[in-house]
Amino acid sequence: MHPSQVSATSPAELLALWLADALLATRLRWTLAVPLLAVPILHPSLKIGTEGRRPRPGEADWPRLCCLAYARAAAAACDLGADFARRAEKLNSVAPNCAPRAPAP
């Protein structure tokens, strides 16, 4: 995500997106809110119409945009989880070779 895309969002809108994530976390009984909505909702592929802008809260396409943004965030989380699993597997395979050696007498 390019910083210029993030700065195009007002502080009030960022707060609203964060609150939406907090509400989702509460409903799912997560212990912490995860910022899922704010970054993917700004992705260029989610812009609509001939003018290429994204819907704002209260517009007809807003619920659809939120669903697409959460889907994009979930896909990114799955990709990240798979990457972590690959890295953990690699670390586990080399861990026996990295055991501390006893100091020489």
VOPAGU-2260 file (C-alpha; in pm, 1 decimal, decimal comma):
REM VOPAGU-2260
SITE   aa  ch    i         X         Y         Z
SITE  MET   A    0       0,0       0,0       0,0
SITE  HIS   A    1     145,6     332,9    -102,2
SITE  PRO   A    2     146,7     603,8     171,6
SITE  SER   A    3     -36,9     847,6     -55,3
SITE  GLN   A    4    -335,9     612,9     -58,2
SITE  VAL   A    5    -350,2     607,7     320,4
SITE  SER   A    6    -327,3     985,7     354,1
SITE  ALA   A    7    -632,8    1025,1     130,3
SITE  THR   A    8    -848,0     894,7     415,8
SITE  SER   A    9    -963,0    1135,8     683,2
SITE  PRO   A   10    -877,6    1073,1    1050,6
SITE  ALA   A   11   -1247,8    1031,2    1125,0
SITE  GLU   A   12   -1280,5     761,9     859,0
SITE  LEU   A   13    -973,3     579,6     989,9
SITE  LEU   A   14   -1125,8     587,1    1337,5
SITE  ALA   A   15   -1450,8     445,2    1200,3
SITE  LEU   A   16   -1262,0     165,4    1024,0
SITE  TRP   A   17   -1072,1      86,9    1343,7
SITE  LEU   A   18   -1399,7      79,7    1538,3
SITE  ALA   A   19   -1545,4    -160,9    1281,2
SITE  ASP   A   20   -1247,4    -390,3    1337,7
SITE  ALA   A   21   -1291,5    -359,2    1714,5
SITE  LEU   A   22   -1659,5    -450,9    1682,8
SITE  LEU   A   23   -1574,0    -752,7    1469,2
SITE  ALA   A   24   -1318,8    -865,4    1729,1
SITE  THR   A   25   -1575,9    -824,4    2006,1
SITE  ARG   A   26   -1840,5   -1021,2    1817,8
SITE  LEU   A   27   -1591,8   -1300,4    1742,5
SITE  ARG   A   28   -1474,2   -1292,1    2106,7
SITE  TRP   A   29   -1115,5   -1219,2    2015,2
SITE  THR   A   30    -899,4   -1083,5    2296,1
SITE  LEU   A   31    -751,2    -811,6    2071,2
SITE  ALA   A   32    -878,0    -618,0    1774,2
SITE  VAL   A   33    -681,8    -676,5    1455,1
SITE  PRO   A   34    -663,7    -393,5    1199,8
SITE  LEU   A   35    -818,6    -576,8     906,7
SITE  LEU   A   36   -1029,8    -316,6     730,2
SITE  ALA   A   37    -829,7       6,8     704,7
SITE  VAL   A   38    -555,3    -107,9     467,7
SITE  PRO   A   39    -741,4    -334,3     222,7
SITE  ILE   A   40   -1034,4     -95,6     189,0
SITE  LEU   A   41    -794,3     151,5      26,9
SITE  HIS   A   42    -672,2     -98,0    -233,3
SITE  PRO   A   43    -709,8      39,2    -588,3
SITE  SER   A   44    -896,3    -272,9    -707,0
SITE  LEU   A   45   -1188,0    -183,0    -479,6
SITE  LYS   A   46   -1259,2     145,9    -653,4
SITE  ILE   A   47   -1577,1     149,8    -858,8
SITE  GLY   A   48   -1753,2     354,9   -1119,8
SITE  THR   A   49   -1620,0     555,2   -1407,8
SITE  GLU   A   50   -1457,4     809,3   -1176,7
SITE  GLY   A   51   -1266,4     530,3   -1000,8
SITE  ARG   A   52   -1341,7     623,3    -642,2
SITE  ARG   A   53   -1433,8     400,4    -354,6
SITE  PRO   A   54   -1774,7     414,7    -188,8
SITE  ARG   A   55   -1806,2     606,6     135,5
SITE  PRO   A   56   -2003,5     503,5     444,7
SITE  GLY   A   57   -2374,1     540,9     381,4
SITE  GLU   A   58   -2353,8     484,0       5,3
SITE  ALA   A   59   -2521,0     183,0    -153,4
SITE  ASP   A   60   -2195,2       1,2    -236,0
SITE  TRP   A   61   -2039,3      52,1     108,3
SITE  PRO   A   62   -2146,5    -287,4     259,4
SITE  ARG   A   63   -2016,9    -468,2     -51,2
SITE  LEU   A   64   -1687,5    -280,3     -26,5
SITE  CYS   A   65   -1649,8    -375,9     340,9
SITE  CYS   A   66   -1711,2    -742,1     260,6
SITE  LEU   A   67   -1455,1    -733,0     -20,1
SITE  ALA   A   68   -1203,2    -558,4     204,7
SITE  TYR   A   69   -1249,4    -817,6     481,0
SITE  ALA   A   70   -1212,5   -1094,9     220,1
SITE  ARG   A   71    -890,9    -933,4      93,8
SITE  ALA   A   72    -763,3    -907,5     453,9
SITE  ALA   A   73    -852,1   -1272,1     523,9
SITE  ALA   A   74    -669,3   -1385,1     209,7
SITE  ALA   A   75    -363,9   -1181,2     309,7
SITE  ALA   A   76    -375,8   -1333,6     660,1
SITE  CYS   A   77    -389,8   -1685,1     511,2
SITE  ASP   A   78     -93,0   -1606,5     286,1
SITE  LEU   A   79     100,4   -1471,2     582,9
SITE  GLY   A   80      12,3   -1776,8     791,1
SITE  ALA   A   81     135,0   -2007,6     513,7
SITE  ASP   A   82     458,0   -1808,4     491,3
SITE  PHE   A   83     507,5   -1834,5     868,9
SITE  ALA   A   84     445,8   -2210,8     850,7
SITE  ARG   A   85     708,3   -2250,0     575,6
SITE  ARG   A   86     960,7   -2047,5     773,5
SITE  ALA   A   87     888,3   -2241,5    1094,5
SITE  GLU   A   88     934,0   -2569,0     907,3
SITE  LYS   A   89    1269,2   -2449,4     777,1
SITE  LEU   A   90    1379,6   -2339,1    1124,0
SITE  ASN   A   91    1272,5   -2672,5    1272,1
SITE  SER   A   92    1473,1   -2858,6    1008,9
SITE  VAL   A   93    1796,4   -2672,2    1088,6
SITE  ALA   A   94    1745,3   -2642,4    1466,6
SITE  PRO   A   95    1928,6   -2967,3    1551,8
SITE  ASN   A   96    2235,8   -2833,2    1370,4
SITE  CYS   A   97    2226,3   -2515,0    1577,9
SITE  ALA   A   98    2237,6   -2677,3    1920,3
SITE  PRO   A   99    2485,8   -2517,0    2157,9
SITE  ARG   A  100    2813,5   -2700,9    2181,1
SITE  ALA   A  101    2985,9   -2778,6    2507,1
SITE  PRO   A  102    3290,9   -2562,3    2567,4
SITE  ALA   A  103    3622,9   -2730,5    2510,1
SITE  PRO   A  104    3800,6   -2826,5    2837,8
